[in-house]
Amino acid sequence: MTTQKSHITLKYKDIDNGKKSAYLDYYKDGKRIREALHLYLLPETSKRNIATNKRTMKEAEAARAEKENELLAVRFGIETKEPSAMRIGEAIDEYEKITLDKGDTSSACNIRSMKKAVDAYRGLETKVVDVDESYCDGFVDFLHKSYAAQFGKISMTSARTYIYLFSSTLNKAVADGVIGVNPLRFVNIHGRITRERPLKKFLTVDEIRSLMNTPCPVMARPQVKQAFMLSIFTYLSFADVLALKWKDIKTDNGRTTIEVHSRKSSIPLTSVSMRWLPETTNHRGLVFKGLPKDTEIRNILLQWGKNAGIVQPLNFRLAQNTFIYLLLITGTDIGTVSCMLGLTPKTMKGYMKMVAASHIEDKKETVEIE
């Protein structure tokens, strides 16, 4: 592929992975020069790549025109501006100062952390004009795979923050005329550094036992404790608990289950879970008739958890997560859990990470909660 508009020729040569690298081909002082532009055309396998290539070709043509003007200026003795000698560390410092002047101390702190990552990557003495697509591509990989800060490998959320702040630094350099274009525009970031979902929280077996042995702080509201413990052993959500009726609890051939209408599924009731059903001879209507309003329930759960020595606040989502945690650490097949609860593979992946993070290898005996 060749574009001929003057004695300076814009050309593209094939490189790895179907890419093409742009360069200028011209003569200066009788010598042939092939000047790499560090701009690349992507394989046109998607609309996104086609759009990116159009922008790249415009940038390449602009570089060709700029070089032509530069050579004409030299030929006719016109003074030209020397390329900026600004270092990347200086550019980051300037961006941090502007951020601090705006009173944004939090972002300024993140900029300083980003600066440490840039320093660990290739140092702070690299000229801004030398920060090209290849540099940026490597920086993204470095943050993704290699960089470890003071307390270990950074999270992908931090990596994304550093990339965006580094891009803002380069955007400022563009606005100041230090460079012509931000090279990060041509680097795929989102497919490599993704947002991390926080690990799902759960109660350990010891914490469950502690809750069992700790009375409900409001003795007049025993059903709050009963409903929460039932959720732990059945995966019932708060809405499911509120809607649960005695007719939804069925026994067939010695096997007792709860019909969960919201998920159109049934959950087996074990002897441990059945002990948390309210004691009554009137098995009609709602199972939990004495539950207070939402605000009072939250306050009771909060105080109950504190009394039991549990740091994280109690809520019904935590109880549901705990049910899945108990199933998985006792060796229940992922497919069985997914099918029984109507969970997608993506959701189950989050629960598997939760269990992996707990560092529990094989403690099946500890799950026998009496």
MILO-406736 format. One record per residue (C-alpha): residue in three letters; residue number from 1; x, y, z. Coordinates in steps of 0.02 Angstrom, whole numbers, padded with zeros to 5 digits, m for minus. Layout:
// MILO-406736
+-----+-----+--------+--------+--------+
!  aa !   i !   east !  north !     up !
+-----+-----+--------+--------+--------+
! ALA ! NUM !      X !      Y !      Z !
...
+-----+-----+--------+--------+--------+
//
This chain:
// MILO-406736
+-----+-----+--------+--------+--------+
!  aa !   i !   east !  north !     up !
+-----+-----+--------+--------+--------+
! MET !   1 !  00000 !  00000 !  00000 !
! THR !   2 !  00075 !  00168 ! m00054 !
! THR !   3 !  00017 !  00349 ! m00048 !
! GLN !   4 !  00113 !  00467 ! m00164 !
! LYS !   5 !  00080 !  00652 ! m00145 !
! SER !   6 !  00256 !  00723 ! m00152 !
! HIS !   7 !  00435 !  00670 ! m00146 !
! ILE !   8 !  00396 !  00602 !  00028 !
! THR !   9 !  00305 !  00436 !  00011 !
! LEU !  10 !  00194 !  00360 !  00143 !
! LYS !  11 !  00211 !  00171 !  00143 !
! TYR !  12 !  00151 !  00022 !  00244 !
! LYS !  13 !  00246 ! m00140 !  00271 !
! ASP !  14 !  00179 ! m00306 !  00336 !
! ILE !  15 !  00227 ! m00353 !  00514 !
! ASP !  16 !  00168 ! m00483 !  00639 !
! ASN !  17 ! m00013 ! m00539 !  00665 !
! GLY !  18 ! m00076 ! m00464 !  00502 !
! LYS !  19 ! m00031 ! m00286 !  00553 !
! LYS !  20 !  00047 ! m00156 !  00440 !
! SER !  21 !  00173 ! m00029 !  00501 !
! ALA !  22 !  00173 !  00147 !  00426 !
! TYR !  23 !  00335 !  00231 !  00376 !
! LEU !  24 !  00396 !  00377 !  00271 !
! ASP !  25 !  00510 !  00346 !  00123 !
! TYR !  26 !  00609 !  00498 !  00063 !
! TYR !  27 !  00780 !  00567 !  00018 !
! LYS !  28 !  00875 !  00694 !  00122 !
! ASP !  29 !  01048 !  00759 !  00078 !
! GLY !  30 !  01062 !  00625 ! m00054 !
! LYS !  31 !  01024 !  00482 !  00067 !
! ARG !  32 !  00870 !  00373 !  00065 !
! ILE !  33 !  00780 !  00373 !  00232 !
! ARG !  34 !  00644 !  00256 !  00293 !
! GLU !  35 !  00568 !  00337 !  00447 !
! ALA !  36 !  00453 !  00232 !  00556 !
! LEU !  37 !  00298 !  00324 !  00615 !
! HIS !  38 !  00250 !  00198 !  00750 !
! LEU !  39 !  00075 !  00193 !  00678 !
! TYR !  40 ! m00004 !  00028 !  00633 !
! LEU !  41 ! m00149 ! m00035 !  00528 !
! LEU !  42 ! m00247 ! m00178 !  00604 !
! PRO !  43 ! m00319 ! m00327 !  00509 !
! GLU !  44 ! m00490 ! m00266 !  00449 !
! THR !  45 ! m00585 ! m00408 !  00531 !
! SER !  46 ! m00709 ! m00297 !  00624 !
! LYS !  47 ! m00796 ! m00130 !  00608 !
! ARG !  48 ! m00695 ! m00067 !  00755 !
! ASN !  49 ! m00530 ! m00109 !  00669 !
! ILE !  50 ! m00588 ! m00026 !  00507 !
! ALA !  51 ! m00633 !  00133 !  00601 !
! THR !  52 ! m00466 !  00129 !  00693 !
! ASN !  53 ! m00372 !  00109 !  00529 !
! LYS !  54 ! m00458 !  00262 !  00456 !
! ARG !  55 ! m00398 !  00366 !  00603 !
! THR !  56 ! m00225 !  00291 !  00590 !
! MET !  57 ! m00211 !  00333 !  00404 !
! LYS !  58 ! m00262 !  00512 !  00441 !
! GLU !  59 ! m00127 !  00522 !  00575 !
! ALA !  60 !  00000 !  00447 !  00455 !
! GLU !  61 ! m00045 !  00570 !  00317 !
! ALA !  62 ! m00031 !  00713 !  00442 !
! ALA !  63 !  00142 !  00652 !  00489 !
! ARG !  64 !  00191 !  00644 !  00306 !
! ALA !  65 !  00130 !  00822 !  00279 !
! GLU !  66 !  00222 !  00882 !  00435 !
! LYS !  67 !  00383 !  00801 !  00376 !
! GLU !  68 !  00361 !  00880 !  00205 !
! ASN !  69 !  00340 !  01052 !  00284 !
! GLU !  70 !  00492 !  01020 !  00391 !
! LEU !  71 !  00601 !  00977 !  00241 !
! LEU !  72 !  00535 !  01127 !  00144 !
! ALA !  73 !  00575 !  01239 !  00291 !
! VAL !  74 !  00752 !  01173 !  00297 !
! ARG !  75 !  00770 !  01196 !  00109 !
! PHE !  76 !  00716 !  01378 !  00114 !
! GLY !  77 !  00802 !  01421 !  00277 !
! ILE !  78 !  00644 !  01439 !  00381 !
! GLU !  79 !  00668 !  01415 !  00569 !
! THR !  80 !  00576 !  01263 !  00636 !
! LYS !  81 !  00527 !  01213 !  00812 !
! GLU !  82 !  00638 !  01084 !  00894 !
! PRO !  83 !  00552 !  00928 !  00963 !
! SER !  84 !  00511 !  00944 !  01147 !
! ALA !  85 !  00637 !  00869 !  01268 !
! MET !  86 !  00507 !  00849 !  01405 !
! ARG !  87 !  00525 !  00687 !  01503 !
! ILE !  88 !  00376 !  00580 !  01550 !
! GLY !  89 !  00411 !  00607 !  01734 !
! GLU !  90 !  00400 !  00796 !  01710 !
! ALA !  91 !  00238 !  00778 !  01613 !
! ILE !  92 !  00162 !  00675 !  01754 !
! ASP !  93 !  00219 !  00804 !  01883 !
! GLU !  94 !  00136 !  00944 !  01783 !
! TYR !  95 ! m00026 !  00845 !  01773 !
! GLU !  96 ! m00021 !  00811 !  01960 !
! LYS !  97 !  00004 !  00997 !  01996 !
! ILE !  98 ! m00148 !  01044 !  01891 !
! THR !  99 ! m00250 !  00912 !  01982 !
! LEU ! 100 ! m00194 !  00977 !  02153 !
! ASP ! 101 ! m00233 !  01155 !  02101 !
! LYS ! 102 ! m00411 !  01097 !  02071 !
! GLY ! 103 ! m00417 !  01029 !  02248 !
! ASP ! 104 ! m00430 !  00847 !  02192 !
! THR ! 105 ! m00311 !  00769 !  02319 !
! SER ! 106 ! m00378 !  00593 !  02291 !
! SER ! 107 ! m00337 !  00594 !  02104 !
! ALA ! 108 ! m00169 !  00675 !  02141 !
! CYS ! 109 ! m00128 !  00530 !  02257 !
! ASN ! 110 ! m00174 !  00407 !  02118 !
! ILE ! 111 ! m00066 !  00504 !  01995 !
! ARG ! 112 !  00083 !  00483 !  02112 !
! SER ! 113 !  00049 !  00296 !  02120 !
! MET ! 114 !  00037 !  00291 !  01930 !
! LYS ! 115 !  00204 !  00382 !  01920 !
! LYS ! 116 !  00285 !  00244 !  02023 !
! ALA ! 117 !  00216 !  00115 !  01899 !
! VAL ! 118 !  00285 !  00214 !  01751 !
! ASP ! 119 !  00453 !  00225 !  01839 !
! ALA ! 120 !  00454 !  00037 !  01869 !
! TYR ! 121 !  00409 !  00007 !  01685 !
! ARG ! 122 !  00543 !  00104 !  01590 !
! GLY ! 123 !  00593 !  00245 !  01706 !
! LEU ! 124 !  00544 !  00428 !  01709 !
! GLU ! 125 !  00679 !  00492 !  01590 !
! THR ! 126 !  00592 !  00433 !  01431 !
! LYS ! 127 !  00551 !  00580 !  01320 !
! VAL ! 128 !  00365 !  00609 !  01295 !
! VAL ! 129 !  00393 !  00614 !  01106 !
! ASP ! 130 !  00462 !  00436 !  01119 !
! VAL ! 131 !  00306 !  00370 !  01205 !
! ASP ! 132 !  00227 !  00280 !  01057 !
! GLU ! 133 !  00100 !  00142 !  01032 !
! SER ! 134 !  00229 !  00008 !  01067 !
! TYR ! 135 !  00276 !  00092 !  01232 !
! CYS ! 136 !  00093 !  00105 !  01283 !
! ASP ! 137 !  00053 ! m00073 !  01231 !
! GLY ! 138 !  00196 ! m00135 !  01339 !
! PHE ! 139 !  00140 ! m00026 !  01484 !
! VAL ! 140 ! m00033 ! m00104 !  01480 !
! ASP ! 141 !  00043 ! m00279 !  01482 !
! PHE ! 142 !  00159 ! m00228 !  01623 !
! LEU ! 143 !  00016 ! m00169 !  01733 !
! HIS ! 144 ! m00087 ! m00322 !  01689 !
! LYS ! 145 !  00043 ! m00456 !  01719 !
! SER ! 146 !  00199 ! m00394 !  01805 !
! TYR ! 147 !  00186 ! m00237 !  01911 !
! ALA ! 148 !  00190 ! m00260 !  02099 !
! ALA ! 149 !  00170 ! m00109 !  02212 !
! GLN ! 150 !  00218 ! m00095 !  02395 !
! PHE ! 151 !  00090 ! m00222 !  02454 !
! GLY ! 152 !  00097 ! m00342 !  02308 !
! LYS ! 153 !  00018 ! m00359 !  02135 !
! ILE ! 154 ! m00105 ! m00221 !  02101 !
! SER ! 155 ! m00288 ! m00254 !  02064 !
! MET ! 156 ! m00357 ! m00232 !  01889 !
! THR ! 157 ! m00461 ! m00087 !  01955 !
! SER ! 158 ! m00300 !  00002 !  02004 !
! ALA ! 159 ! m00222 ! m00044 !  01836 !
! ARG ! 160 ! m00368 !  00035 !  01743 !
! THR ! 161 ! m00353 !  00191 !  01850 !
! TYR ! 162 ! m00166 !  00207 !  01810 !
! ILE ! 163 ! m00199 !  00185 !  01624 !
! TYR ! 164 ! m00332 !  00320 !  01621 !
! LEU ! 165 ! m00222 !  00441 !  01719 !
! PHE ! 166 ! m00075 !  00404 !  01605 !
! SER ! 167 ! m00188 !  00438 !  01455 !
! SER ! 168 ! m00241 !  00604 !  01533 !
! THR ! 169 ! m00058 !  00648 !  01553 !
! LEU ! 170 ! m00030 !  00615 !  01368 !
! ASN ! 171 ! m00186 !  00713 !  01322 !
! LYS ! 172 ! m00114 !  00863 !  01413 !
! ALA ! 173 !  00048 !  00840 !  01316 !
! VAL ! 174 ! m00055 !  00845 !  01155 !
! ALA ! 175 ! m00143 !  01004 !  01212 !
! ASP ! 176 !  00025 !  01083 !  01254 !
! GLY ! 177 !  00095 !  01040 !  01082 !
! VAL ! 178 !  00225 !  00919 !  01150 !
! ILE ! 179 !  00158 !  00775 !  01045 !
! GLY ! 180 !  00035 !  00769 !  00902 !
! VAL ! 181 ! m00077 !  00625 !  00958 !
! ASN ! 182 ! m00106 !  00518 !  01110 !
! PRO ! 183 ! m00037 !  00345 !  01062 !
! LEU ! 184 ! m00147 !  00258 !  01191 !
! ARG ! 185 ! m00292 !  00289 !  01072 !
! PHE ! 186 ! m00228 !  00147 !  00965 !
! VAL ! 187 ! m00201 !  00020 !  01105 !
! ASN ! 188 ! m00331 ! m00109 !  01156 !
! ILE ! 189 ! m00354 ! m00088 !  01344 !
! HIS ! 190 ! m00528 ! m00149 !  01386 !
! GLY ! 191 ! m00501 ! m00326 !  01325 !
! ARG ! 192 ! m00347 ! m00348 !  01434 !
! ILE ! 193 ! m00379 ! m00249 !  01593 !
! THR ! 194 ! m00557 ! m00277 !  01652 !
! ARG ! 195 ! m00649 ! m00215 !  01804 !
! GLU ! 196 ! m00642 ! m00334 !  01949 !
! ARG ! 197 ! m00800 ! m00382 !  02036 !
! PRO ! 198 ! m00779 ! m00383 !  02225 !
! LEU ! 199 ! m00771 ! m00556 !  02300 !
! LYS ! 200 ! m00937 ! m00616 !  02368 !
! LYS ! 201 ! m00946 ! m00617 !  02557 !
! PHE ! 202 ! m01004 ! m00764 !  02662 !
! LEU ! 203 ! m01008 ! m00828 !  02841 !
! THR ! 204 ! m00886 ! m00961 !  02896 !
! VAL ! 205 ! m00942 ! m01117 !  02987 !
! ASP ! 206 ! m00877 ! m01047 !  03151 !
! GLU ! 207 ! m00973 ! m00886 !  03123 !
! ILE ! 208 ! m01132 ! m00984 !  03088 !
! ARG ! 209 ! m01109 ! m01079 !  03251 !
! SER ! 210 ! m01082 ! m00915 !  03343 !
! LEU ! 211 ! m01245 ! m00846 !  03273 !
! MET ! 212 ! m01336 ! m01005 !  03325 !
! ASN ! 213 ! m01273 ! m00988 !  03503 !
! THR ! 214 ! m01309 ! m00800 !  03515 !
! PRO ! 215 ! m01487 ! m00751 !  03563 !
! CYS ! 216 ! m01582 ! m00628 !  03455 !
! PRO ! 217 ! m01553 ! m00457 !  03537 !
! VAL ! 218 ! m01740 ! m00420 !  03535 !
! MET ! 219 ! m01819 ! m00569 !  03621 !
! ALA ! 220 ! m01991 ! m00514 !  03563 !
! ARG ! 221 ! m01935 ! m00537 !  03382 !
! PRO ! 222 ! m01868 ! m00717 !  03377 !
! GLN ! 223 ! m01927 ! m00739 !  03198 !
! VAL ! 224 ! m01791 ! m00621 !  03136 !
! LYS ! 225 ! m01658 ! m00747 !  03190 !
! GLN ! 226 ! m01762 ! m00894 !  03128 !
! ALA ! 227 ! m01788 ! m00816 !  02956 !
! PHE ! 228 ! m01604 ! m00772 !  02937 !
! MET ! 229 ! m01543 ! m00944 !  02988 !
! LEU ! 230 ! m01669 ! m01026 !  02872 !
! SER ! 231 ! m01599 ! m00920 !  02730 !
! ILE ! 232 ! m01424 ! m00982 !  02770 !
! PHE ! 233 ! m01480 ! m01162 !  02749 !
! THR ! 234 ! m01601 ! m01142 !  02603 !
! TYR ! 235 ! m01543 ! m00994 !  02494 !
! LEU ! 236 ! m01711 ! m00906 !  02522 !
! SER ! 237 ! m01698 ! m00720 !  02484 !
! PHE ! 238 ! m01779 ! m00591 !  02597 !
! ALA ! 239 ! m01924 ! m00578 !  02475 !
! ASP ! 240 ! m01941 ! m00768 !  02473 !
! VAL ! 241 ! m01945 ! m00771 !  02664 !
! LEU ! 242 ! m02081 ! m00638 !  02669 !
! ALA ! 243 ! m02187 ! m00733 !  02542 !
! LEU ! 244 ! m02157 ! m00908 !  02612 !
! LYS ! 245 ! m02317 ! m01000 !  02656 !
! TRP ! 246 ! m02341 ! m01163 !  02750 !
! LYS ! 247 ! m02419 ! m01241 !  02596 !
! ASP ! 248 ! m02252 ! m01213 !  02504 !
! ILE ! 249 ! m02170 ! m01338 !  02624 !
! LYS ! 250 ! m02208 ! m01514 !  02562 !
! THR ! 251 ! m02157 ! m01688 !  02617 !
! ASP ! 252 ! m02157 ! m01834 !  02496 !
! ASN ! 253 ! m02085 ! m02006 !  02535 !
! GLY ! 254 ! m01994 ! m01937 !  02686 !
! ARG ! 255 ! m01914 ! m01794 !  02587 !
! THR ! 256 ! m01963 ! m01617 !  02634 !
! THR ! 257 ! m01941 ! m01472 !  02513 !
! ILE ! 258 ! m01983 ! m01287 !  02499 !
! GLU ! 259 ! m02064 ! m01227 !  02339 !
! VAL ! 260 ! m01980 ! m01062 !  02289 !
! HIS ! 261 ! m02101 ! m00977 !  02170 !
! SER ! 262 ! m01983 ! m00833 !  02124 !
! ARG ! 263 ! m01862 ! m00958 !  02046 !
! LYS ! 264 ! m01988 ! m01093 !  02002 !
! SER ! 265 ! m01884 ! m01222 !  02094 !
! SER ! 266 ! m01883 ! m01323 !  02254 !
! ILE ! 267 ! m01753 ! m01327 !  02391 !
! PRO ! 268 ! m01730 ! m01480 !  02503 !
! LEU ! 269 ! m01757 ! m01451 !  02689 !
! THR ! 270 ! m01630 ! m01539 !  02799 !
! SER ! 271 ! m01650 ! m01572 !  02984 !
! VAL ! 272 ! m01536 ! m01424 !  03019 !
! SER ! 273 ! m01642 ! m01304 !  02915 !
! MET ! 274 ! m01809 ! m01370 !  02979 !
! ARG ! 275 ! m01764 ! m01325 !  03158 !
! TRP ! 276 ! m01774 ! m01141 !  03109 !
! LEU ! 277 ! m01956 ! m01148 !  03059 !
! PRO ! 278 ! m02069 ! m01063 !  03187 !
! GLU ! 279 ! m02155 ! m01182 !  03308 !
! THR ! 280 ! m02343 ! m01174 !  03282 !
! THR ! 281 ! m02492 ! m01288 !  03268 !
! ASN ! 282 ! m02575 ! m01174 !  03140 !
! HIS ! 283 ! m02492 ! m01220 !  02976 !
! ARG ! 284 ! m02591 ! m01098 !  02871 !
! GLY ! 285 ! m02546 ! m00936 !  02784 !
! LEU ! 286 ! m02374 ! m00856 !  02801 !
! VAL ! 287 ! m02235 ! m00949 !  02891 !
! PHE ! 288 ! m02159 ! m00790 !  02963 !
! LYS ! 289 ! m02305 ! m00685 !  03020 !
! GLY ! 290 ! m02212 ! m00590 !  03155 !
! LEU ! 291 ! m02074 ! m00508 !  03054 !
! PRO ! 292 ! m02055 ! m00320 !  03087 !
! LYS ! 293 ! m02026 ! m00187 !  02954 !
! ASP ! 294 ! m01865 ! m00183 !  02851 !
! THR ! 295 ! m01778 ! m00048 !  02955 !
! GLU ! 296 ! m01806 ! m00141 !  03119 !
! ILE ! 297 ! m01746 ! m00304 !  03040 !
! ARG ! 298 ! m01585 ! m00220 !  02982 !
! ASN ! 299 ! m01555 ! m00148 !  03156 !
! ILE ! 300 ! m01587 ! m00316 !  03240 !
! LEU ! 301 ! m01470 ! m00407 !  03119 !
! LEU ! 302 ! m01335 ! m00276 !  03146 !
! GLN ! 303 ! m01342 ! m00291 !  03336 !
! TRP ! 304 ! m01356 ! m00481 !  03331 !
! GLY ! 305 ! m01200 ! m00493 !  03223 !
! LYS ! 306 ! m01103 ! m00380 !  03341 !
! ASN ! 307 ! m01157 ! m00483 !  03490 !
! ALA ! 308 ! m01097 ! m00640 !  03400 !
! GLY ! 309 ! m00927 ! m00560 !  03366 !
! ILE ! 310 ! m00952 ! m00550 !  03178 !
! VAL ! 311 ! m00870 ! m00401 !  03093 !
! GLN ! 312 ! m00966 ! m00393 !  02929 !
! PRO ! 313 ! m01147 ! m00332 !  02938 !
! LEU ! 314 ! m01279 ! m00466 !  02923 !
! ASN ! 315 ! m01401 ! m00462 !  02777 !
! PHE ! 316 ! m01499 ! m00591 !  02678 !
! ARG ! 317 ! m01383 ! m00583 !  02528 !
! LEU ! 318 ! m01242 ! m00635 !  02645 !
! ALA ! 319 ! m01351 ! m00779 !  02704 !
! GLN ! 320 ! m01384 ! m00835 !  02525 !
! ASN ! 321 ! m01198 ! m00829 !  02483 !
! THR ! 322 ! m01164 ! m00933 !  02638 !
! PHE ! 323 ! m01284 ! m01069 !  02579 !
! ILE ! 324 ! m01187 ! m01088 !  02415 !
! TYR ! 325 ! m01022 ! m01082 !  02510 !
! LEU ! 326 ! m01080 ! m01227 !  02619 !
! LEU ! 327 ! m01133 ! m01328 !  02467 !
! LEU ! 328 ! m00970 ! m01302 !  02373 !
! ILE ! 329 ! m00851 ! m01339 !  02517 !
! THR ! 330 ! m00942 ! m01503 !  02548 !
! GLY ! 331 ! m00906 ! m01555 !  02370 !
! THR ! 332 ! m01075 ! m01523 !  02288 !
! ASP ! 333 ! m01054 ! m01520 !  02099 !
! ILE ! 334 ! m01057 ! m01346 !  02020 !
! GLY ! 335 ! m01183 ! m01402 !  01892 !
! THR ! 336 ! m01298 ! m01467 !  02027 !
! VAL ! 337 ! m01290 ! m01302 !  02122 !
! SER ! 338 ! m01318 ! m01203 !  01963 !
! CYS ! 339 ! m01467 ! m01309 !  01911 !
! MET ! 340 ! m01547 ! m01314 !  02084 !
! LEU ! 341 ! m01536 ! m01125 !  02110 !
! GLY ! 342 ! m01557 ! m01069 !  01930 !
! LEU ! 343 ! m01387 ! m00982 !  01925 !
! THR ! 344 ! m01291 ! m00941 !  01766 !
! PRO ! 345 ! m01111 ! m01002 !  01736 !
! LYS ! 346 ! m01051 ! m00821 !  01752 !
! THR ! 347 ! m01132 ! m00805 !  01924 !
! MET ! 348 ! m01061 ! m00974 !  01978 !
! LYS ! 349 ! m00888 ! m00915 !  01927 !
! GLY ! 350 ! m00903 ! m00777 !  02057 !
! TYR ! 351 ! m00950 ! m00904 !  02190 !
! MET ! 352 ! m00803 ! m01016 !  02143 !
! LYS ! 353 ! m00686 ! m00868 !  02167 !
! MET ! 354 ! m00767 ! m00838 !  02336 !
! VAL ! 355 ! m00730 ! m01014 !  02392 !
! ALA ! 356 ! m00554 ! m01013 !  02319 !
! ALA ! 357 ! m00515 ! m00854 !  02416 !
! SER ! 358 ! m00568 ! m00937 !  02579 !
! HIS ! 359 ! m00415 ! m01053 !  02570 !
! ILE ! 360 ! m00518 ! m01201 !  02629 !
! GLU ! 361 ! m00459 ! m01361 !  02547 !
! ASP ! 362 ! m00553 ! m01503 !  02629 !
! LYS ! 363 ! m00646 ! m01469 !  02791 !
! LYS ! 364 ! m00804 ! m01567 !  02764 !
! GLU ! 365 ! m00810 ! m01620 !  02946 !
! THR ! 366 ! m00828 ! m01439 !  03002 !
! VAL ! 367 ! m00988 ! m01417 !  02902 !
! GLU ! 368 ! m01086 ! m01538 !  03013 !
! ILE ! 369 ! m01179 ! m01402 !  03105 !
! GLU ! 370 ! m01291 ! m01466 !  03244 !
+-----+-----+--------+--------+--------+
//
